[in-house]
Every structure is written in C-alpha cells, then in structure tokens.
C-alpha cells in the first residue's frame, strides 16, 4: 500500500498547528498559575499580619484587665509571636523562629524575629509583587500612591508601646522602612 506525499503534508500541518495551540495554552496556564501563587502569598501575608495585630490587641486587653508587673516600656520591640496561643512548644508553621536577619537562610515566605534589631520580619518569595502603603499595609488597587517594597528584601514590623503617663494607651505593630 502506498501513501501519497500529500497525505503526509496534511498530517504534518495538523500536528504542527495542534502543538502550537497546546504550547500557547500551556504558556498561558503557567502565567496564570504564577499570578495565582503571588495572590496566595499576598493573602497569607495579610492574614498573618492581621493575626499579629490581633495578638497585640489581646495582649493590650490582658494588660489593662490583669495588670503588668514590670516596666511596660520593655515591650517595645517584643516578639509578638510569643503572644500567639501555643508559644513556645507549638509554633505556627509560618514562623521560623529567632534569627538575625543578616544570617537567616531559606526563609522566603516565612516570618522570623530578629532579637538584635527587635523586629518581626517577613521575606517575600518575590519582593517585586509586594506593593505596600507607607504604613506597611498591603496596597489595594484603590490606594493612592502605593510604594513598591524594593528598598529592602525584608518587610519589617516592630511592636511599639504608647503610654499616657504611666498608663498603657495602646500597643501597635508599626512598619519599619
């Protein structure tokens, strides 16, 4: 049985067009997966930042109701992870522990506490995808003048104590540029 050369050309064109279409679909899928991974990281970052702020609020309420022995000013720069339930035996999966930021390795996508600088910090997987406001909050599309977090790789936050005389006014988690 003989096969005409014309039949082979038809199959070759069909296979070529099919491979090009499949290649374009894979390219589009990979791009979309990358964007979704970035969105997932941003969502986790926002959730963890809100969790840390909630821990500060609970600590503030605890101090107001039960009192605090010692100097409240020493809470400046404290590790807010210590105030999350389960400390120190059951650490959250997104927290790697206490490290100097200059020596921390393999911590992309995790939070760490630097006892030397007294900051809690997050190292994004892709810093260019993080747009923050001046206060360190995630910039929404409606936020005016977001700033890219390109000055430093680390997104650092520090616990601040605000006093009214000798009385605790509030605890805050402030962005450290």
C-alpha positions in Angstrom: 0.0 0.0 0.0 1.4 3.4 -1.0 0.9 6.6 0.9 0.8 9.7 -1.1 3.1 12.6 -0.1 0.1 14.9 0.0 -1.4 12.9 2.9 1.8 13.2 4.9 1.8 17.0 4.5 -1.7 17.2 5.8 -0.8 15.3 8.9 2.3 17.4 9.5 0.3 20.6 9.3 -2.4 19.3 11.6 0.2 18.1 14.2 2.1 21.4 14.0 -1.0 23.5 14.5 -2.1 21.3 17.4 1.4 21.5 19.1 1.4 25.3 18.7 -2.1 25.6 20.2 -1.1 23.3 23.1 2.1 25.2 23.6 0.2 28.6 23.8 -2.3 27.1 26.3 0.5 25.8 28.5 2.2 29.2 28.3 -1.0 31.0 29.4 -1.6 28.4 32.1 1.9 28.9 33.6 1.5 32.7 33.6 -1.9 32.4 35.3 -0.5 29.9 37.9 2.3 32.4 38.7 -0.2 35.2 39.3 -2.3 32.9 41.5 0.7 31.9 43.6 1.5 35.6 44.1 -2.1 36.3 45.1 -1.9 33.3 47.5 1.3 34.7 49.1 -0.2 38.2 49.5 -3.3 36.7 51.1 -1.2 34.7 53.6 0.9 37.8 54.3 -2.2 39.9 55.0 -3.7 37.1 57.2 -0.5 36.7 59.3 -0.2 40.5 59.7 -3.8 40.7 60.9 -3.1 37.7 63.3 -0.1 39.5 64.8 -2.1 42.7 65.2 -4.8 40.7 66.9 -2.2 39.2 69.3 -1.1 42.7 70.2 -4.7 43.8 70.9 -5.3 40.7 73.1 -2.0 41.5 75.0 -3.1 45.1 75.4 -6.5 44.0 76.8 -4.8 41.5 79.1 -2.5 44.2 80.5 -5.5 46.5 81.1 -7.5 43.9 82.8 -4.9 41.9 84.8 -2.2 44.5 85.0 1.5 44.1 84.2 4.4 43.6 86.5 7.5 45.5 85.5 8.2 48.3 83.0 5.7 48.4 80.1 8.4 50.2 78.0 10.3 46.9 77.8 7.5 45.6 75.5 8.9 47.9 72.8 10.3 45.6 70.1 8.9 42.5 71.8 8.3 39.3 69.8 4.5 39.3 69.1 4.7 35.6 68.2 5.1 34.9 71.9 1.6 36.2 72.4 0.0 33.7 70.0 -1.5 30.6 71.6 0.8 27.6 71.8 4.0 29.5 72.4 6.8 28.2 72.7 6.0 24.5 72.1 3.5 24.7 69.3 4.9 27.3 66.9 2.9 28.4 63.9 4.0 26.7 60.6 4.7 30.1 59.0 7.2 31.2 61.8 10.8 30.1 61.6 12.0 31.3 64.9 14.5 33.9 66.1 17.4 34.8 63.7 19.4 37.8 62.9 18.0 38.8 59.5 21.5 39.0 58.0 22.1 35.3 58.8 18.7 33.9 58.1 18.7 31.5 55.2 15.9 29.6 53.4 13.2 31.7 55.0 11.4 33.0 51.9 7.7 33.1 52.6 8.2 32.9 56.4 8.2 35.2 59.4 11.2 35.5 61.7 12.1 37.6 64.7 15.4 39.4 64.9 16.3 39.8 68.6 19.2 42.2 67.7 17.0 44.6 65.7 13.9 43.7 67.8 11.7 43.4 64.7 9.4 40.7 63.3 10.1 40.4 59.6 8.7 38.6 56.5 10.7 37.7 53.5 8.5 37.5 50.4 9.2 35.0 47.7 9.1 37.8 45.1 9.5 41.3 46.5 8.6 43.0 43.3 5.0 41.7 43.7 4.5 43.4 47.1 3.1 46.9 46.9 2.8 48.5 50.4 1.5 51.7 51.7 3.7 53.9 53.8 2.3 52.2 57.0 3.3 48.8 55.7 -0.2 47.7 54.8 -0.9 45.9 51.6 -1.8 48.4 48.9 -5.2 47.8 47.4 -5.9 48.9 43.8 -7.8 51.9 45.1 -5.0 53.1 47.4 -3.3 56.2 46.2 0.5 56.2 45.7 1.5 52.7 46.7 5.2 52.2 47.1 7.0 49.1 45.8 8.8 47.3 48.5 12.1 47.4 46.7 14.3 49.2 49.3 14.8 46.1 51.3 14.1 42.5 50.8 12.6 42.2 54.3 9.3 43.6 55.4 9.9 44.5 59.0 7.5 45.4 61.8 8.1 46.4 65.4 6.0 46.4 68.5 5.6 49.9 69.9 4.2 50.9 73.3 2.2 54.1 73.6 1.8 55.4 77.2 -0.4 58.0 78.7 1.7 58.9 81.7 2.2 55.6 83.5 -0.9 54.0 81.9 -0.8 51.9 78.8 -2.6 53.7 76.0 -2.0 51.1 73.2 0.3 48.5 71.6 0.9 48.9 67.9 2.7 46.9 65.2 4.5 49.5 63.1 6.2 49.1 59.8 9.9 49.7 59.8 11.1 51.1 56.4 
